[in-house]
Amino acid sequence: MGTTDTSLISWSLGLATVGYFVFAAYLLSFGSDWSASSKTRRIIGVAIVSILWAATSLWAAQDNRLPGYMASALLDLARYGAWYAFLLAILAPDSNNGNSPHSTVAWWLRGSCWILIAAGVAVQFALFAGWVKTEEWLRALITLGLAQAIAGLILTEQFFRTVTEDSRWNVKPLCLALLFQFGFDIYLFSDAMMFSRLDGDVLIVRGFVHVITLPLLMLATERNKDWISKIRLSQKATFHSVTLLSSGLYLLFMAGVGYYVRYFGGEWGRAFQLALFFAGMLILGILLVSGSARARMKVLVGKHFFRYRYDYREEWLRFTETLSAQKSPQSMGEQSIRGLANMVESPGGALWLKHSEQDTYSQHARWNFPECPNVEHANSHLCQFLLASRWIVNLEEYRCFPARYKNLEIPGWISELPHAWLIVPLMVGNEMQGFVILASARAPINVDWEINDLLRTAGCQAAGFLANMQATEALLEVRKFDAFNKMSAFVVHDLKNIITQLSLMLKNAERHHDNPEFQEDMLMTVNHAVERMRQLMMQLREGSPPPGRACGVNLADVIRRIQKDKMNQGRQIETRIGDQLVARGHEERLERVLGHLAQNALDATPSTGRVWIALERSNDKAAIEVGDTGHGMSKEFVQQRLFKPFQSTKEAGMGIGAYESAQYIRELGGEMQVDSKPDKGTRITLTLPLFVIRTESDLRVEETE
């Protein structure tokens, strides 16, 4: 076979390979449910086996050796078997109707088809085992090929004859395609039997015959979608398949051009071929990474391969994932723009959100879009139109047909935005959270009802996310103010105690101003009060609890200091210290808690009554009892109001001290129990974990005998 013949047969079989690949992709474009009917599986099997046959025949023509021809013949046999299986499945009797005309196909015809396939396999095995010579194998192959083509033609005739008159319009394309394929093979093999050789020119044309019959197969499939009605293929898979097919066709074209450039280029042929190769790869790389090229391909796939433009499950999952991928609340706006823009292949956009303090919309986020300082009032014509109609405003359509938008007035600043294309309202119930302006798409897109519905629904979901973000930010702000107010209340309460302490000291100063010991105590008290107020101001300014780590606190020393401090104020407190116990906590805060409880006991007890503080060990905890014989509290007040802020039995009390004390004791892992009866007094028992200091190691040295 000459160079020209090899080139032609390569083109013929190469086009057949690509054509059957397109046919398979077309079949799969209807879906991916491989559990469909037997007819569905068989027609897909025909397409796949035909791809393998054409590709193997192309390889055999290039290799020009016996193994390649054997593989090609075996796959040609498999292709016939796939067509037989498909036609016999259609001609099989209807299980729901035993008198179906499809049952008229003769048993001997079905048996003959499979006998021919088995004979073809036997001939291939005989040549592989060396039982027959190549010439004998070729003659047997020609004879079986003619018989197989005749059997296929008979099956096609049976199929066409048994369908009803109304159904023949649907099956005519399929029957014509098979008539041409089987008829051409009858001519090929009958000519080979007459002249004892395969006609090279006829072999060259065989691939082209399959190519020109493929449109008829596609048309038949389109008319008989019940063959593939249960198959579902995602648009994403179809997009990648079409992209791969287009890349393959492009590379095949570049390879053909490169071959002829080298063949006719003379001395510079190889150099021209290499330059063309790298130029072609560069162009392919640019197309593969180009957003515009991908957008045009997606539009092509959605428009010509599917009834609906979008795979809604895929789009919704991707949009939800985009909205949920924000790293901070501030990035939610940009993620919303990205999600909406990706649906219509838009390269950018900007978000205008409504301010809670002002009745205006201003730019909150942008993505590949210029910054715009303009604001839109909520009562403007545009906002009222979007709120009332919930329409997607296509600015390109508005410029050409403004009457379609009921005399809508677009603000001048929007008209001046470069590449502004769609205005998408973000609705939450009957309120408009904001709107997104999308830039022009990378590829021309017809904004029809499907795009409008998708963007409108996606806009509502994005608005929900944005509303949740704003509510979260408002809640965080409220919590910050709440924490600040709570801390301020604690600080004010401590300041009140310091003022009370200083006031009592001033009253006693009138009587003891000449006493040196009193003066020394007064200076120490003032110094302590100043230091405490400085800490309180720092705590209020920095918004943090008092510094310092929990450590061991000698409770007996704390109780004695409280007793001495109250004695300087003119009140007596009884103390009972059973053990020298060390508890875990902050010494200053524990002293403040116990001092507050002691002061409350003194305030609730007349001068003739008793107030005491007792310390003892209770198992592995320290128990501190602060008691008095004062007016006491009711059970209802103790259970429902005592440890809540701004609840107090004192006229000038704020109700903060008991709340703060209980909070701190719980932080240390302790408990606070209250036993109180009206007019009989109160006992408050604090239990605190002990601070254990180990004096020996856990390691033990084993004694040896």
C-alpha positions in Angstrom: 0.0 0.0 0.0 1.5 3.3 -1.0 2.0 6.5 1.1 -1.1 8.2 -0.4 -3.3 5.1 0.3 -2.0 4.9 3.9 -2.8 8.6 4.4 -6.3 8.2 3.0 -7.2 5.1 5.0 -5.8 6.8 8.1 -8.0 9.8 7.6 -11.0 7.5 6.9 -10.6 5.3 10.0 -9.5 8.3 12.1 -12.8 10.1 11.2 -14.7 6.9 12.0 -13.0 6.8 15.4 -13.9 10.4 16.2 -17.4 10.0 14.7 -18.2 7.0 16.9 -16.8 8.8 19.9 -19.2 11.7 19.2 -22.0 9.2 18.9 -21.2 7.6 22.2 -20.9 11.0 23.9 -24.3 11.9 22.3 -25.9 8.8 23.8 -24.4 9.5 27.2 -25.5 13.1 27.1 -29.0 11.8 28.0 -27.7 10.5 31.4 -25.7 8.1 33.5 -28.1 5.4 34.9 -26.4 2.2 33.8 -29.1 0.2 35.2 -31.3 1.1 32.3 -33.0 -1.4 29.9 -31.2 -4.0 27.8 -31.8 -1.9 24.7 -30.0 1.0 26.3 -27.0 -1.0 27.3 -26.8 -2.6 23.8 -26.9 0.6 21.8 -24.2 2.0 24.1 -22.2 -1.2 23.6 -22.5 -0.8 19.9 -20.9 2.7 20.1 -18.1 1.6 22.4 -17.2 -1.5 20.3 -17.3 0.6 17.1 -14.8 3.1 18.6 -12.4 0.3 19.5 -12.8 -1.3 16.0 -12.1 1.9 14.2 -9.1 2.8 16.4 -7.6 -0.7 16.1 -8.1 -0.7 12.4 -6.3 2.7 12.2 -3.4 1.2 14.2 -3.3 -1.8 12.0 -3.2 0.3 8.8 -0.3 2.3 10.3 1.6 -0.8 11.6 0.9 -3.0 8.6 1.6 -6.3 10.5 -0.5 -9.4 11.1 -1.2 -8.9 14.9 -2.8 -5.6 14.0 -5.0 -7.1 11.3 -6.0 -9.9 13.6 -7.1 -7.5 16.4 -9.0 -5.4 13.8 -10.8 -8.5 12.5 -11.7 -9.6 16.0 -13.1 -6.2 16.9 -15.0 -6.1 13.6 -16.6 -9.4 14.6 -17.4 -7.9 18.0 -19.1 -4.9 16.3 -21.3 -7.3 14.3 -22.1 -9.1 17.5 -23.1 -5.8 19.2 -25.4 -4.9 16.4 -27.0 -8.4 16.4 -27.6 -8.1 20.2 -29.2 -4.8 19.7 -31.5 -5.8 16.9 -32.4 -9.1 18.5 -33.3 -7.2 21.7 -35.7 -5.0 19.7 -37.1 -8.0 17.9 -37.5 -10.0 21.1 -41.2 -10.9 22.1 -42.9 -8.5 24.5 -43.2 -10.2 27.9 -46.5 -8.3 28.5 -48.0 -9.4 25.2 -47.3 -12.9 24.0 -49.0 -12.2 20.6 -46.6 -9.3 19.8 -45.6 -9.1 16.2 -42.0 -8.9 17.3 -42.1 -12.6 18.1 -42.2 -13.4 14.4 -38.3 -13.5 14.1 -37.4 -17.1 13.4 -35.4 -19.1 15.9 -33.1 -20.2 13.1 -32.2 -16.6 12.3 -31.2 -15.9 15.9 -29.2 -19.1 16.1 -27.5 -18.4 12.7 -26.3 -15.0 13.9 -24.6 -16.4 17.0 -23.2 -19.4 15.0 -21.5 -16.9 12.6 -20.0 -15.0 15.5 -18.7 -18.2 17.1 -17.3 -19.3 13.8 -15.4 -16.0 13.4 -13.9 -16.4 16.9 -12.9 -20.0 16.0 -11.1 -18.8 12.8 -9.2 -16.2 14.8 -8.2 -18.7 17.4 -7.1 -21.2 14.7 -4.8 -18.6 13.1 -3.4 -17.7 16.6 -2.7 -21.4 17.4 -1.1 -21.9 14.0 -3.6 -24.4 12.7 -4.3 -22.5 9.5 -2.1 -20.4 7.2 -2.6 -16.7 6.7 -4.1 -17.2 3.2 -6.6 -19.7 4.5 -7.5 -17.4 7.4 -8.1 -14.5 5.0 -10.4 -16.6 2.8 -12.4 -17.8 5.8 -12.5 -14.2 7.1 -13.9 -12.9 3.8 -16.5 -15.7 3.6 -17.7 -15.1 7.2 -17.7 -11.4 6.7 -20.1 -11.8 3.7 -22.3 -14.1 5.7 -22.3 -11.7 8.7 -23.3 -8.8 6.5 -26.1 -10.8 4.9 -27.4 -11.8 8.4 -27.3 -8.2 9.5 -29.2 -7.1 6.5 -31.8 -9.8 7.1 -32.2 -8.7 10.7 -32.6 -5.1 9.6 -35.3 -6.1 7.1 -37.1 -8.1 9.7 -37.0 -5.2 12.1 -38.4 -2.7 9.5 -41.1 -5.1 8.4 -42.4 -6.0 11.9 -42.9 -2.5 13.2 -46.2 -0.9 12.9 -47.0 1.7 10.2 -47.1 4.5 12.7 -43.6 3.6 14.1 -41.8 3.4 10.8 -41.1 7.1 10.7 -39.1 6.6 13.9 -37.0 3.7 12.7 -36.3 4.7 9.1 -33.0 6.5 9.9 -31.7 3.5 11.8 -32.7 1.1 9.1 -31.1 3.3 6.4 -27.8 3.5 8.3 -27.6 -0.3 8.8 -28.7 -0.8 5.2 -25.7 1.3 4.0 -23.2 -0.3 6.4 -24.2 -3.9 5.8 -24.7 -3.3 2.1 -21.3 -1.8 1.7 -19.8 -4.8 3.6 -21.6 -7.2 1.2 -20.1 -5.4 -1.7 -16.6 -5.4 -0.1 -16.6 -9.1 0.8 -18.4 -10.3 -2.4 -15.8 -8.5 -4.5 -13.0 -10.1 -2.4 -14.5 -13.5 -3.0 -14.6 -13.0 -6.7 -11.0 -11.7 -7.1 -9.5 -13.5 -4.1 -8.2 -10.3 -2.6 -9.5 -7.3 -0.7 -9.9 -4.2 -2.8 -7.7 -1.4 -1.3 -9.8 1.4 -2.6 -12.9 -0.1 -1.1 -11.2 -0.6 2.2 -10.2 3.1 2.2 -13.8 4.1 1.7 -15.2 1.9 4.5 -14.4 4.3 7.3 -16.0 7.2 5.4 -19.2 5.1 4.9 -19.5 4.7 8.7 -19.0 8.4 9.2 -21.7 9.4 6.8 -24.2 7.0 8.4 -23.6 8.3 11.9 -26.0 11.3 11.6 -28.8 8.8 10.7 -28.0 6.8 13.9 -28.1 10.0 15.9 -31.4 11.0 14.3 -32.9 7.5 15.1 -31.8 7.8 18.7 -33.4 11.2 18.9 -36.6 9.8 17.6 -36.5 6.8 19.9 -35.5 8.2 23.2 -37.1 5.3 25.0 -33.9 3.4 24.2 -32.0 5.8 26.5 -34.7 7.4 28.5 -33.3 6.2 31.8 -29.8 7.4 31.2 -28.7 10.7 32.9 -25.4 12.3 32.4 -24.3 15.5 34.2 -23.5 18.6 32.2 -20.1 18.7 33.9 -19.2 15.3 32.4 -20.5 16.3 29.0 -18.5 19.5 29.1 -15.3 17.6 29.9 -16.1 15.0 27.2 -16.7 17.7 24.6 -13.6 19.6 25.6 -11.6 16.4 25.3 -13.1 15.6 22.0 -12.5 19.1 20.7 -8.9 18.9 21.9 -8.5 15.6 20.2 -9.9 16.9 16.9 -7.6 19.9 17.1 -4.5 17.8 17.7 -5.5 15.4 14.9 -5.9 18.4 12.6 -2.5 19.8 13.6 -0.9 16.4 13.2 -2.3 16.2 9.6 -1.1 19.7 8.8 2.3 18.9 10.3 2.6 15.8 8.2 2.0 17.6 5.0 4.2 20.5 6.0 7.1 18.1 6.6 6.3 16.1 3.4 6.3 19.2 1.1 8.7 21.4 3.1 11.9 19.9 1.7 15.0 20.6 3.8 13.1 22.8 6.1 10.2 20.4 6.5 11.2 19.0 9.9 12.0 22.5 11.3 8.6 23.8 10.1 6.9 20.8 11.6 8.5 21.4 15.0 7.6 25.1 15.0 4.0 24.2 14.0 3.8 21.6 16.7 4.9 24.0 19.5 2.7 26.8 18.1 -0.3 24.5 18.1 0.4 23.3 21.7 0.7 27.0 22.8 -2.6 27.8 21.2 -4.3 24.7 22.8 -2.9 25.7 26.2 -4.2 29.2 25.9 -7.7 27.9 24.9 -7.7 25.4 27.8 -7.0 28.1 30.5 -9.1 30.8 28.9 -12.2 31.6 30.9 -13.9 33.0 27.8 -13.3 29.7 25.9 -14.6 27.6 28.7 -17.6 29.9 29.0 -18.4 29.5 25.3 -18.0 25.7 25.5 -20.4 25.6 28.5 -22.9 27.6 26.7 -22.6 25.3 23.6 -23.0 22.2 25.7 -26.0 23.6 27.6 -27.7 24.8 24.5 -27.3 21.9 22.1 -26.9 18.8 24.3 -29.5 19.4 27.1 -33.1 20.4 27.3 -32.2 22.7 30.3 -29.2 24.9 30.4 -28.3 24.0 34.0 -27.7 20.9 36.1 -29.6 22.4 39.0 -28.3 19.9 41.6 -24.7 20.7 40.6 -25.4 24.4 40.5 -27.1 24.5 43.9 -24.4 22.4 45.6 -21.7 24.7 44.1 -23.5 27.9 45.1 -24.1 26.7 48.6 -20.4 25.6 48.9 -19.3 29.0 47.7 -21.5 30.8 50.3 -20.3 28.5 53.0 -16.6 28.9 52.2 -16.1 32.4 53.7 -13.3 32.7 56.2 -14.9 35.7 57.9 -18.2 37.5 57.9 -16.6 40.3 55.9 -16.0 37.9 53.0 -19.6 36.8 52.8 -20.4 39.6 50.3 -17.6 38.7 47.9 -18.6 35.0 48.1 -22.2 35.9 47.2 -21.0 37.9 44.2 -18.8 34.9 43.1 -21.7 32.4 43.4 -24.1 34.5 41.3 -21.4 35.4 38.8 -20.4 31.8 38.2 -23.9 30.9 37.3 -23.9 33.1 34.2 -20.1 33.1 33.4 -19.7 36.6 34.6 -16.1 37.7 35.5 -17.0 40.1 38.3 -19.6 42.1 40.1 -20.4 44.3 43.1 -22.8 44.1 46.1 -24.9 47.0 47.5 -26.2 46.4 51.0 -28.7 48.3 53.0 -27.5 50.2 56.1 -29.5 49.6 59.2 -28.9 53.2 60.4 -29.6 54.8 57.1 -32.3 54.1 54.4 -29.7 53.8 51.6 -27.8 51.1 49.8 -24.0 51.4 49.4 -21.3 49.2 48.0 -20.4 46.6 50.5 -18.2 44.2 48.5 -16.8 43.8 45.0 -15.1 41.2 42.9 -13.2 42.2 39.8 -15.3 45.3 39.7 -14.4 49.0 40.1 -15.0 50.7 43.4 -18.1 52.9 43.4 -18.9 55.5 46.1 -22.5 56.1 44.9 -25.4 55.2 47.1 -29.0 54.4 46.1 -31.8 55.5 48.3 -34.4 53.0 49.3 -37.2 55.2 47.9 -35.6 55.5 44.5 -37.3 54.3 41.4 -34.9 51.5 40.9 -35.2 50.1 44.4 -39.0 50.4 44.4 -39.1 48.6 41.0 -36.9 45.7 42.3 -38.9 45.4 45.5 -42.2 45.3 43.7 -41.4 43.1 40.7 -38.4 41.1 41.9 -37.2 41.1 38.3 -33.6 40.6 37.1 -32.8 43.8 35.2 -30.9 43.1 32.0 -29.2 46.4 31.3 -28.4 45.4 27.7 -32.0 44.6 27.1 -33.1 47.8 28.9 -31.0 49.9 26.5 -32.7 48.3 23.5 -36.2 47.8 24.8 -36.9 50.0 27.8 -40.6 49.6 27.5 -40.3 46.0 28.7 -39.4 47.3 32.2 -42.5 49.5 32.6 -40.7 52.8 32.1 -38.0 51.9 34.7 -35.5 54.7 35.3 -31.9 53.4 35.7 -29.7 55.8 37.7 -27.0 57.5 35.8 -24.2 56.2 37.9 -25.2 52.6 37.1 -25.3 53.4 33.3 -21.8 54.8 33.6 -20.4 51.6 35.3 -18.2 49.7 32.8 -19.5 46.3 31.6 -22.6 46.5 33.9 -24.9 43.8 32.7 -27.5 42.3 35.2 -29.0 43.8 38.4 -30.0 40.9 40.8 -32.2 41.9 43.8 -31.5 40.1 47.1 -34.9 39.5 48.7 -35.6 38.3 52.2 -39.4 37.9 52.5 -40.9 41.2 51.5 -37.7 43.2 52.1 -34.8 43.8 49.8 -31.5 43.2 51.6 -29.5 44.6 48.7 -28.7 44.1 45.0 -25.8 42.7 43.0 -24.6 44.2 39.7 -22.9 41.6 37.5 -20.4 42.4 34.8 -20.9 41.2 31.2 -20.5 37.5 30.6 -17.4 36.0 29.0 -19.5 34.5 26.3 -22.8 35.7 24.7 -25.7 34.4 26.8 -29.4 34.7 26.1 -30.9 35.7 29.5 -34.1 33.7 29.3 -36.7 32.6 31.8 -34.4 29.8 33.1 -31.5 32.2 34.0 -34.0 34.6 35.5 -35.5 32.0 37.8 -32.1 30.6 38.8 -30.7 34.0 39.7 -33.8 35.1 41.5 -33.8 31.9 43.6 -30.1 32.1 44.2 -30.4 35.8 45.2 -32.9 34.9 47.9 -30.5 32.3 49.3 -27.6 34.7 49.2 -29.9 37.4 50.9 -30.6 34.9 53.7 -26.9 34.3 54.3 -26.2 38.0 54.3 -29.1 38.7 56.7 -27.8 36.0 59.0 -24.3 37.6 58.8 -25.7 41.0 59.7 -27.7 39.5 62.5 -24.6 37.7 63.8 -22.6 40.9 63.7 -25.3 42.8 65.6 -25.5 40.0 68.2 -21.8 40.1 68.7 -21.9 43.9 69.1 -24.7 43.5 71.6 -22.8 40.9 73.5 -19.7 43.2 73.6 -21.8 46.0 75.1 -23.4 43.5 77.5 -20.0 42.3 78.7 -18.9 45.9 79.0 -22.0 46.8 81.0 -21.6 43.8 83.2 -18.0 44.7 83.9 -19.0 48.3 84.5 -21.5 47.1 87.1 -18.9 45.1 88.9 -16.5 48.1 88.8 -19.2 50.4 90.2 -20.0 48.0 92.9 -16.4 47.7 94.0 -16.1 51.5 93.8 -19.1 51.8 96.1 -17.4 49.5 98.6 -14.2 51.5 98.5 -16.2 54.8 99.0 -18.0 53.2 101.9 -14.7 52.2 103.4 -13.2 55.7 103.0 -16.4 57.3 104.4 -16.2 55.3 107.6 -12.5 56.1 107.9 -13.2 59.8 107.6 -15.9 59.5 110.3 -13.4 57.8 112.7 -10.7 60.3 111.8 -12.6 63.0 113.7 -12.2 61.1 116.9 -8.8 59.5 116.4 -6.9 62.0 114.3 -4.3 62.4 117.1 -3.7 58.6 117.3 -0.5 57.7 115.5 -1.6 54.1 115.0 -4.8 55.3 113.4 -3.0 57.6 111.1 -0.7 54.8 110.0 -3.7 52.5 109.3 -5.5 55.4 107.5 -2.5 55.9 105.2 -2.4 52.1 104.4 -6.1 52.1 103.8 -5.9 55.1 101.4 -3.0 53.6 99.6 -4.9 50.3 99.2 -8.0 52.1 98.0 -6.0 54.0 95.4 -4.3 50.8 94.1 -7.6 49.1 93.9 -9.2 51.9 92.0 -6.3 51.9 89.6 -6.8 48.2 88.9 -10.5 48.8 88.4 -9.9 51.5 85.8 -7.4 49.2 84.0 -9.9 46.4 84.0 -12.7 48.7 82.7 -10.4 50.1 79.9 -9.0 46.8 78.7 -12.2 44.8 79.1 -10.5 41.9 80.8 -10.7 40.3 84.3 -8.1 41.2 86.8 -4.6 39.9 86.0 -2.8 37.1 87.8 -3.0 33.3 87.8 -4.8 31.2 90.4 -2.5 30.1 93.2 -2.5 28.9 96.8 -4.4 31.3 99.2 -4.1 31.0 102.9 -7.7 31.4 104.0 -6.9 32.0 107.7 -4.8 35.1 106.8 -7.6 36.4 104.6 -10.2 36.0 107.4 -8.0 37.7 109.9 -7.5 40.7 107.6 -11.2 41.0 107.0 -11.8 40.9 110.8 -9.2 43.6 111.4 -10.6 45.8 108.6 -14.1 45.6 109.9 -12.8 46.3 113.5 -11.3 49.5 112.2 -14.7 50.4 110.9 -16.2 49.9 114.4 -17.8 46.4 113.9 -16.9 43.1 115.5 -16.7 39.8 113.7 -16.2 36.5 115.5 -13.8 34.1 113.8 -13.3 30.3 114.3 -10.4 28.9 112.5 -10.1 25.1 112.9 -7.2 24.4 110.4 -4.7 26.3 108.4 -6.1 25.6 105.0 -4.8 26.8 101.6 -7.3 27.0 98.7 -6.9 27.6 95.0 -7.8 31.1 93.8 -6.7 34.7 93.6 -6.0 36.1 97.0 -7.4 39.6 96.3 -10.6 38.4 94.7 -11.2 35.8 97.4 -10.7 38.5 100.0 -13.2 40.7 98.1 -15.8 37.9 98.0 -15.5 37.1 101.7 -15.4 40.8 102.6 -18.6 41.4 100.6 -20.3 38.5 102.4 -19.1 39.8 105.7 -20.3 43.3 105.0 -23.7 42.1 103.9 -23.9 40.2 107.2 -23.0 43.3 109.1 -25.5 45.4 107.2 -28.3 42.9 107.9 -27.5 42.6 111.6 -28.0 45.2 114.3 -25.1 46.1 116.6 -26.5 43.8 119.3 -26.4 40.8 117.0 -23.6 38.4 116.0 -21.6 38.0 112.8 -19.1 35.2 112.5 -16.7 33.5 110.0 -15.8 29.9 110.5 -13.1 27.9 108.6 -12.8 24.1 108.7 -11.9 21.2 106.5 -14.7 19.2 104.8 -13.2 16.1 103.2 -10.9 17.4 100.4 -12.3 20.9 100.4 -12.2 24.0 102.6 -15.6 25.0 104.1 -16.0 28.7 105.0 -19.2 29.7 106.8 -20.3 33.4 107.0 -23.2 33.7 109.4 -25.2 36.3 111.1 -28.3 36.7 113.4 -29.8 39.5 111.3 -33.2 39.9 109.6 -32.5 37.0 107.1 -34.1 36.3 103.7 -37.2 34.5 102.5 -36.9 31.2 100.7 -38.4 32.6 97.5 -35.8 35.4 97.4 -32.9 32.9 97.9 -34.1 30.6 95.2 -35.2 33.1 92.6 -33.4 36.4 93.2 -30.4 36.2 95.4 -27.7 35.4 92.8 -29.2 37.5 90.0 -27.8 40.9 89.1 -29.7 44.0 90.3 -31.6 42.1 92.9 -31.0 43.2 96.6 -32.7 43.4 100.0 -30.9 46.6 100.8 -32.4 49.9 99.7 -29.1 51.3 98.4 -27.8 47.9 97.2 -27.1 47.1 93.5 -27.4 43.3 93.8 -24.0 42.9 92.0 -21.9 41.6 94.8 -23.7 38.4 95.4 -23.9 37.7 91.7 -20.1 38.3 91.2 -19.2 36.3 94.2 -21.3 33.3 93.0 -19.7 33.5 89.5 -16.2 33.5 90.9 -16.7 30.7 93.3 -18.1 28.5 90.4 -15.1 29.5 88.3 -12.8 28.0 91.0 -14.8 24.8 91.0 -16.5 25.5 94.4 -20.0 25.8 95.6 -22.1 28.4 97.6 -25.0 27.2 99.8 -27.4 29.6 101.5 -29.5 28.8 104.6 -31.6 31.7 105.7 -34.8 32.4 107.6 -36.6 35.7 108.0 -35.8 37.4 111.4 -33.5 34.5 112.4 -30.4 35.1 110.3 -28.4 33.8 107.4 -25.6 31.2 107.0 -23.7 31.1 103.7 -21.3 28.2 103.3 -18.5 28.3 100.7 -16.7 25.1 99.7 -13.4 25.6 97.8 -11.0 23.1 96.4 -7.8 22.8 98.4 -4.5 23.8 96.9 -2.4 20.6 97.6 1.4 21.1 97.7 3.2 17.7 97.4 6.4 17.3 99.3 7.5 13.9 98.0 7.9 12.3 94.6 5.6 9.7 93.0 8.6 7.7 92.0 9.4 4.8 94.3 12.5 2.7 94.3 11.8 -1.0 94.4 13.2 -2.7 97.4 15.6 -5.5 96.5 16.1 -8.5 98.6 
